[in-house]
Amino acid sequence: MMNKSVYLAASVLTLFSTGAFSATPFNQDEVYLGFDLGYTKNNSEMTTSNTIGSFEQKLKDTGDAIDDQLYNDLKIGYTINNNLRAYTFWRVSSEDSAHSRIMDSSNTQIGTVDIKRQENIFGLGLDYLQPLSDRLYWVIGGSLGRYNSEVTIDSQRIFRGTDSTKLTSKGLALGVNTSIGYAINQNWSIESGVNYMHLNGNVTKFENNGSNFEYKNDKQFSVFAGVNYSF
């Protein structure tokens, strides 16, 4: 029984201690695949210049309600040397939606606003890796890509009917990231960190149901966790 326990302990130790950094993501000339799952907090704003009662405040509340979003990143990368890696990524965000009632000054409902938002980003990234121990490492990097943002707004006011507006915007996405990683063995590693993305020019002005609107969503802060596999 004791021999079996010793053998099991030795097997587990071997799995998590095969080689030093020569057998981790710090290898040169290796291709890797990565997958990240993240949670984004957006700094979106929605305002209107033609207000009725608390319409403007309700719109702000609706904009705030779609500030939370999940996303996943798929990465294909290459380790250039012991400390640098480059990759291409595709980020797909989940659709988020919110519903708000429009009230007048006497707290009577005079309409509703529904809003849905979804974004995708495709780009390139470059990371610098700094070892902290035989298996623990720190990552800092940046990315440059192109985003595609789609927002659908349906507003309805009493005696005015329903008006639907779909906004599509595209532009440059600039990002910075930092994370802590751990090499499990020569093929697998896990990472967790934070990311900031700036969507350049993601501000849109439009008219919906007789009101002038402005929707702004150009700052995104996220936390993420992911796994990498090196070939």
Backbone hydrogen bonds in HBPLUS format (Angstrom, degrees):
<---DONOR---> <-ACCEPTOR-->    atom                        ^
c    i                          cat <-CA-CA->   ^        H-A-AA   ^      H-
h    n   atom  resd res      DA  || num        DHA   H-A  angle D-A-AA Bond
n    s   type  num  typ     dist DA aas  dist angle  dist       angle   num
A0005-SER N   A0001-MET O   3.13 MM   4  6.43 153.1  2.20 144.1 151.1     1
A0006-VAL N   A0002-MET O   2.96 MM   4  6.22 160.0  2.00 153.2 158.0     2
A0007-TYR N   A0003-ASN O   2.95 MM   4  6.13 155.6  2.01 145.3 152.2     3
A0008-LEU N   A0004-LYS O   2.94 MM   4  6.15 157.0  1.99 148.2 153.8     4
A0009-ALA N   A0005-SER O   2.99 MM   4  6.19 164.0  2.01 150.2 154.4     5
A0010-ALA N   A0006-VAL O   2.95 MM   4  6.11 155.6  2.01 145.5 152.5     6
A0011-SER N   A0007-TYR O   2.98 MM   4  6.19 147.6  2.09 143.5 152.1     7
A0012-VAL N   A0008-LEU O   3.05 MM   4  6.33 162.6  2.08 154.2 157.6     8
A0013-LEU N   A0009-ALA O   3.00 MM   4  6.17 161.6  2.04 147.9 153.3     9
A0014-THR N   A0010-ALA O   2.98 MM   4  6.11 150.4  2.07 141.1 149.0    10
A0015-LEU N   A0011-SER O   3.05 MM   4  6.33 152.0  2.13 146.0 153.0    11
A0016-PHE N   A0012-VAL O   3.28 MM   4  6.58 154.5  2.35 150.1 155.1    12
A0017-SER N   A0014-THR O   3.36 MM   3  5.16 159.2  2.40  97.7 103.7    13
A0023-ALA N   A0020-ALA O   3.01 MM   3  5.81 167.0  2.02 123.5 127.7    14
A0024-THR N   A0021-PHE O   3.30 MM   3  4.95 148.8  2.40 113.0 106.7    15
A0027-ASN N   A0024-THR O   3.13 MM   3  6.15 153.1  2.21 135.6 135.8    16
A0029-ASP N   A0079-THR O   3.13 MM  50  5.65 132.3  2.37 158.5 155.7    17
A0079-THR N   A0030-GLU O   2.96 MM  49  5.46 159.4  2.01 154.6 161.0    18
A0231-PHE N   A0031-VAL O   2.90 MM 200  5.75 174.8  1.90 177.4 175.7    19
A0032-TYR N   A0077-GLY O   3.00 MM  45  5.20 160.0  2.04 127.7 131.5    20
A0077-GLY N   A0032-TYR O   2.87 MM  45  5.20 171.2  1.88 153.6 156.6    21
A0033-LEU N   A0229-TYR O   2.88 MM 196  5.26 155.4  1.94 147.1 152.2    22
A0229-TYR N   A0033-LEU O   2.78 MM 196  5.26 158.0  1.83 155.4 162.9    23
A0034-GLY N   A0075-LYS O   2.94 MM  41  4.70 161.9  1.97 130.9 132.3    24
A0075-LYS N   A0034-GLY O   2.84 MM  41  4.70 168.3  1.86 142.8 141.8    25
A0035-PHE N   A0227-VAL O   2.98 MM 192  5.58 154.4  2.04 156.8 165.1    26
A0227-VAL N   A0035-PHE O   2.98 MM 192  5.58 150.4  2.07 149.7 156.1    27
A0036-ASP N   A0073-ASP O   2.97 MM  37  4.93 158.7  2.02 138.5 145.1    28
A0073-ASP N   A0036-ASP O   2.91 MM  37  4.93 154.0  1.98 132.6 141.0    29
A0037-LEU N   A0225-ALA O   2.91 MM 188  5.65 166.4  1.93 158.9 160.4    30
A0225-ALA N   A0037-LEU O   3.11 MM 188  5.65 153.3  2.19 145.1 151.6    31
A0038-GLY N   A0071-TYR O   2.92 MM  33  5.26 173.0  1.92 147.5 149.8    32
A0071-TYR N   A0038-GLY O   3.04 MM  33  5.26 154.3  2.10 139.9 140.1    33
A0039-TYR N   A0223-VAL O   2.91 MM 184  5.56 157.3  1.96 162.0 169.6    34
A0223-VAL N   A0039-TYR O   3.10 MM 184  5.56 150.4  2.19 147.7 152.8    35
A0040-THR N   A0069-GLN O   2.69 MM  29  5.11 176.9  1.69 169.8 169.2    36
A0069-GLN N   A0040-THR O   3.05 MM  29  5.11 147.6  2.16 144.8 148.5    37
A0041-LYS N   A0221-PHE O   2.72 MM 180  5.33 171.1  1.73 164.5 167.1    38
A0221-PHE N   A0041-LYS O   3.13 MM 180  5.33 175.8  2.13 140.9 142.3    39
A0042-ASN N   A0067-ASP O   2.68 MM  25  4.53 171.2  1.69 140.7 143.9    40
A0043-ASN N   A0219-LYS O   3.03 MM 176  5.50 157.4  2.08 161.4 160.4    41
A0045-GLU N   A0216-LYS O   2.76 MM 171  5.07 150.9  1.84 145.8 154.5    42
A0216-LYS N   A0045-GLU O   2.82 MM 171  5.07 164.2  1.84 154.2 157.7    43
A0047-THR N   A0214-GLU O   3.02 MM 167  5.38 155.9  2.08 146.4 154.1    44
A0214-GLU N   A0047-THR O   2.89 MM 167  5.38 140.5  2.05 154.0 154.4    45
A0049-SER N   A0212-ASN O   3.03 MM 163  5.63 148.3  2.14 147.8 157.7    46
A0055-PHE N   A0052-ILE O   3.02 MM   3  5.34 147.8  2.12 123.1 133.1    47
A0054-SER N   A0103-MET O   3.22 MM  49  5.92 152.6  2.30 146.7 154.9    48
A0058-LYS N   A0054-SER O   2.97 MM   4  6.21 160.0  2.01 156.2 162.4    49
A0059-LEU N   A0055-PHE O   2.98 MM   4  6.23 150.3  2.07 147.3 155.3    50
A0060-LYS N   A0056-GLU O   3.07 MM   4  6.39 151.2  2.15 143.7 151.4    51
A0061-ASP N   A0057-GLN O   2.94 MM   4  6.26 156.7  1.99 150.0 156.2    52
A0062-THR N   A0058-LYS O   2.90 MM   4  6.16 148.8  2.00 143.1 151.9    53
A0063-GLY N   A0059-LEU O   2.91 MM   4  6.19 156.7  1.97 149.6 155.3    54
A0064-ASP N   A0060-LYS O   2.96 MM   4  6.24 156.0  2.01 149.3 155.8    55
A0065-ALA N   A0061-ASP O   3.05 MM   4  6.22 139.5  2.22 138.4 149.0    56
A0065-ALA N   A0062-THR O   3.15 MM   3  5.06 124.3  2.47  92.1 106.3    57
A0066-ILE N   A0063-GLY O   3.34 MM   3  5.74 153.0  2.42 106.7 113.4    58
A0067-ASP N   A0064-ASP O   3.18 MM   3  5.33 152.3  2.26 117.5 115.5    59
A0094-SER N   A0070-LEU O   2.83 MM  24  5.54 169.9  1.84 159.5 159.5    60
A0072-ASN N   A0092-VAL O   3.10 MM  20  5.64 150.1  2.19 142.5 150.6    61
A0092-VAL N   A0072-ASN O   3.08 MM  20  5.64 162.7  2.11 156.8 160.2    62
A0074-LEU N   A0090-TRP O   3.11 MM  16  5.38 157.6  2.16 137.9 144.1    63
A0090-TRP N   A0074-LEU O   3.03 MM  16  5.38 143.6  2.17 142.6 153.8    64
A0076-ILE N   A0088-THR O   3.06 MM  12  5.54 156.7  2.12 155.6 162.8    65
A0088-THR N   A0076-ILE O   2.99 MM  12  5.54 158.3  2.04 145.3 149.1    66
A0078-TYR N   A0086-ALA O   2.75 MM   8  5.46 151.9  1.83 162.3 169.7    67
A0086-ALA N   A0078-TYR O   2.96 MM   8  5.46 161.8  2.00 156.9 156.8    68
A0080-ILE N   A0084-LEU O   2.85 MM   4  5.43 131.5  2.09 128.7 142.9    69
A0081-ASN N   A0084-LEU O   3.42 MM   3  5.42 160.9  2.46 133.8 137.4    70
A0129-LEU N   A0083-ASN O   2.71 MM  46  4.73 161.2  1.75 137.9 144.3    71
A0085-ARG N   A0127-ASP O   3.14 MM  42  5.38 153.7  2.21 145.5 149.3    72
A0127-ASP N   A0085-ARG O   2.91 MM  42  5.38 168.7  1.92 161.9 165.8    73
A0087-TYR N   A0125-GLY O   3.02 MM  38  5.26 155.3  2.08 144.6 145.3    74
A0125-GLY N   A0087-TYR O   2.79 MM  38  5.26 158.2  1.84 155.2 156.1    75
A0089-PHE N   A0123-GLY O   2.90 MM  34  5.53 161.5  1.93 144.6 149.5    76
A0123-GLY N   A0089-PHE O   3.05 MM  34  5.53 161.9  2.09 149.6 153.8    77
A0091-ARG N   A0121-ILE O   2.71 MM  30  4.95 171.9  1.71 159.5 161.8    78
A0121-ILE N   A0091-ARG O   2.96 MM  30  4.95 156.7  2.02 135.8 142.3    79
A0093-SER N   A0119-GLU O   3.08 MM  26  5.51 151.5  2.16 168.0 176.5    80
A0096-ASP N   A0117-ARG O   3.01 MM  21  5.45 164.2  2.04 155.6 159.9    81
A0117-ARG N   A0096-ASP O   2.90 MM  21  5.45 153.1  1.97 155.4 162.3    82
A0098-ALA N   A0115-ILE O   2.96 MM  17  5.48 144.2  2.09 152.9 161.5    83
A0115-ILE N   A0098-ALA O   3.05 MM  17  5.48 162.5  2.08 153.9 158.1    84
A0100-SER N   A0113-VAL O   2.86 MM  13  5.22 152.5  1.94 152.7 160.7    85
A0113-VAL N   A0100-SER O   2.80 MM  13  5.22 153.1  1.87 155.4 160.3    86
A0102-ILE N   A0111-GLY O   2.68 MM   9  4.81 167.5  1.69 137.2 133.3    87
A0110-ILE N   A0102-ILE O   2.66 MM   8  5.56 166.6  1.68 157.3 162.0    88
A0104-ASP N   A0108-THR O   2.95 MM   4  5.48 151.4  2.03 140.0 147.2    89
A0107-ASN N   A0104-ASP O   2.95 MM   3  5.28 153.2  2.02 121.2 122.0    90
A0158-ILE N   A0110-ILE O   2.97 MM  48  5.61 159.5  2.01 142.9 145.7    91
A0112-THR N   A0156-GLN O   2.75 MM  44  5.25 143.6  1.88 142.6 155.0    92
A0156-GLN N   A0112-THR O   2.89 MM  44  5.25 160.9  1.92 151.7 154.3    93
A0114-ASP N   A0154-ASP O   2.78 MM  40  5.08 161.1  1.81 151.9 158.5    94
A0154-ASP N   A0114-ASP O   2.82 MM  40  5.08 163.1  1.85 150.8 156.7    95
A0116-LYS N   A0152-THR O   2.87 MM  36  5.16 150.1  1.96 146.3 155.6    96
A0152-THR N   A0116-LYS O   2.89 MM  36  5.16 155.2  1.95 141.9 150.2    97
A0118-GLN N   A0150-GLU O   3.01 MM  32  5.49 146.5  2.12 150.7 160.7    98
A0150-GLU N   A0118-GLN O   2.92 MM  32  5.49 163.6  1.94 166.6 171.8    99
A0120-ASN N   A0148-ASN O   3.04 MM  28  5.29 151.7  2.12 139.6 148.5   100
A0148-ASN N   A0120-ASN O   2.82 MM  28  5.29 148.6  1.92 157.5 162.9   101
A0122-PHE N   A0146-ARG O   3.10 MM  24  5.56 162.9  2.13 147.3 149.9   102
A0146-ARG N   A0122-PHE O   2.85 MM  24  5.56 156.0  1.91 149.1 153.8   103
A0124-LEU N   A0144-LEU O   2.87 MM  20  5.52 162.4  1.90 155.9 153.5   104
A0144-LEU N   A0124-LEU O   2.86 MM  20  5.52 159.9  1.90 162.8 169.7   105
A0126-LEU N   A0142-GLY O   3.01 MM  16  5.74 158.7  2.05 162.9 168.2   106
A0142-GLY N   A0126-LEU O   3.11 MM  16  5.74 153.5  2.18 153.5 158.9   107
A0128-TYR N   A0140-ILE O   2.83 MM  12  5.45 163.4  1.86 152.5 157.6   108
A0140-ILE N   A0128-TYR O   3.10 MM  12  5.45 154.8  2.17 148.4 156.3   109
A0130-GLN N   A0138-TRP O   2.83 MM   8  5.12 165.0  1.85 154.2 159.2   110
A0138-TRP N   A0130-GLN O   2.81 MM   8  5.12 167.3  1.83 146.5 149.6   111
A0132-LEU N   A0136-LEU O   2.78 MM   4  5.32 170.2  1.79 142.7 142.7   112
A0133-SER N   A0136-LEU O   3.12 MM   3  5.05 145.0  2.25 145.1 137.8   113
A0183-ALA N   A0135-ARG O   2.97 MM  48  5.07 160.8  2.01 137.2 142.9   114
A0137-TYR N   A0181-GLY O   2.96 MM  44  5.18 160.3  2.00 142.1 143.3   115
A0181-GLY N   A0137-TYR O   2.79 MM  44  5.18 173.2  1.79 154.4 156.8   116
A0139-VAL N   A0179-SER O   2.87 MM  40  5.13 165.7  1.89 157.3 155.1   117
A0179-SER N   A0139-VAL O   2.96 MM  40  5.13 153.1  2.04 136.2 141.4   118
A0141-GLY N   A0177-ASN O   2.97 MM  36  5.36 159.3  2.01 152.5 152.0   119
A0177-ASN N   A0141-GLY O   3.05 MM  36  5.36 160.0  2.09 137.2 136.7   120
A0143-SER N   A0175-GLY O   2.90 MM  32  4.89 151.1  1.99 133.5 132.5   121
A0175-GLY N   A0143-SER O   3.03 MM  32  4.89 170.1  2.04 137.2 136.8   122
A0145-GLY N   A0173-ALA O   2.88 MM  28  4.92 151.0  1.97 144.4 151.1   123
A0173-ALA N   A0145-GLY O   2.86 MM  28  4.92 160.8  1.89 124.5 125.0   124
A0147-TYR N   A0171-GLY O   2.88 MM  24  5.60 155.8  1.94 154.9 162.3   125
A0171-GLY N   A0147-TYR O   3.38 MM  24  5.60 148.4  2.49 135.7 140.2   126
A0149-SER N   A0169-SER O   2.86 MM  20  5.24 176.1  1.86 165.3 166.4   127
A0169-SER N   A0149-SER O   2.92 MM  20  5.24 157.8  1.97 145.8 153.2   128
A0151-VAL N   A0167-LEU O   2.81 MM  16  4.99 159.9  1.85 146.8 153.7   129
A0167-LEU N   A0151-VAL O   2.64 MM  16  4.99 173.4  1.64 161.2 162.9   130
A0153-ILE N   A0165-THR O   2.78 MM  12  5.18 167.1  1.79 158.2 162.7   131
A0165-THR N   A0153-ILE O   2.81 MM  12  5.18 157.5  1.86 150.8 158.6   132
A0155-SER N   A0163-ASP O   2.96 MM   8  5.48 165.1  1.98 161.1 162.4   133
A0163-ASP N   A0155-SER O   2.86 MM   8  5.48 164.2  1.88 162.7 168.1   134
A0157-ARG N   A0161-GLY O   3.35 MM   4  5.96 152.3  2.43 156.3 153.6   135
A0160-ARG N   A0157-ARG O   3.00 MM   3  5.32 159.8  2.04 131.0 131.4   136
A0200-ASN N   A0172-LEU O   2.89 MM  28  5.44 146.0  2.00 164.8 173.5   137
A0174-LEU N   A0198-HIS O   2.96 MM  24  5.16 161.9  1.99 148.4 149.4   138
A0198-HIS N   A0174-LEU O   2.73 MM  24  5.16 166.5  1.75 154.1 158.7   139
A0176-VAL N   A0196-TYR O   2.97 MM  20  5.45 151.0  2.06 150.6 159.9   140
A0196-TYR N   A0176-VAL O   2.91 MM  20  5.45 167.6  1.93 163.7 167.3   141
A0178-THR N   A0194-VAL O   3.14 MM  16  5.75 159.7  2.18 157.2 160.7   142
A0194-VAL N   A0178-THR O   2.95 MM  16  5.75 151.4  2.03 167.5 174.9   143
A0180-ILE N   A0192-SER O   2.98 MM  12  5.65 161.5  2.01 151.7 150.7   144
A0192-SER N   A0180-ILE O   3.07 MM  12  5.65 150.1  2.16 145.2 153.6   145
A0182-TYR N   A0190-ILE O   2.81 MM   8  5.43 151.5  1.89 157.4 165.7   146
A0190-ILE N   A0182-TYR O   2.98 MM   8  5.43 157.8  2.03 148.8 152.8   147
A0184-ILE N   A0188-TRP O   2.90 MM   4  5.51 137.7  2.08 133.8 146.6   148
A0185-ASN N   A0188-TRP O   3.36 MM   3  5.54 162.4  2.40 142.7 145.1   149
A0230-SER N   A0187-ASN O   2.78 MM  43  4.76 159.9  1.82 137.3 144.0   150
A0189-SER N   A0228-ASN O   3.09 MM  39  5.26 148.8  2.19 146.8 148.9   151
A0228-ASN N   A0189-SER O   2.86 MM  39  5.26 164.4  1.89 152.8 155.4   152
A0191-GLU N   A0226-GLY O   2.97 MM  35  5.28 162.1  2.01 138.4 141.1   153
A0226-GLY N   A0191-GLU O   2.77 MM  35  5.28 160.4  1.81 158.5 159.4   154
A0193-GLY N   A0224-PHE O   3.03 MM  31  5.59 153.5  2.11 141.7 149.5   155
A0224-PHE N   A0193-GLY O   2.97 MM  31  5.59 160.0  2.01 150.5 151.9   156
A0195-ASN N   A0222-SER O   2.88 MM  27  5.19 154.8  1.94 147.4 148.5   157
A0222-SER N   A0195-ASN O   2.83 MM  27  5.19 162.2  1.87 159.4 162.4   158
A0197-MET N   A0220-GLN O   2.82 MM  23  5.12 166.9  1.84 155.5 159.9   159
A0220-GLN N   A0197-MET O   2.93 MM  23  5.12 151.2  2.01 157.8 162.6   160
A0199-LEU N   A0218-ASP O   2.93 MM  19  4.53 150.1  2.03 119.6 128.4   161
A0202-ASN N   A0199-LEU O   3.34 MM   3  5.81 152.2  2.43 138.3 132.0   162
A0217-ASN N   A0202-ASN O   3.07 MM  15  5.74 171.6  2.07 168.9 171.4   163
A0204-THR N   A0215-TYR O   2.87 MM  11  5.32 165.9  1.89 155.7 159.5   164
A0215-TYR N   A0204-THR O   2.83 MM  11  5.32 164.1  1.85 158.9 162.7   165
A0206-PHE N   A0213-PHE O   3.07 MM   7  5.32 157.2  2.12 132.9 139.1   166
A0213-PHE N   A0206-PHE O   2.72 MM   7  5.32 171.1  1.73 166.0 168.4   167
A0208-ASN N   A0211-SER O   2.94 MM   3  5.44 157.5  1.99 154.2 160.6   168
A0211-SER N   A0208-ASN O   3.12 MM   3  5.44 162.9  2.15 113.1 118.5   169
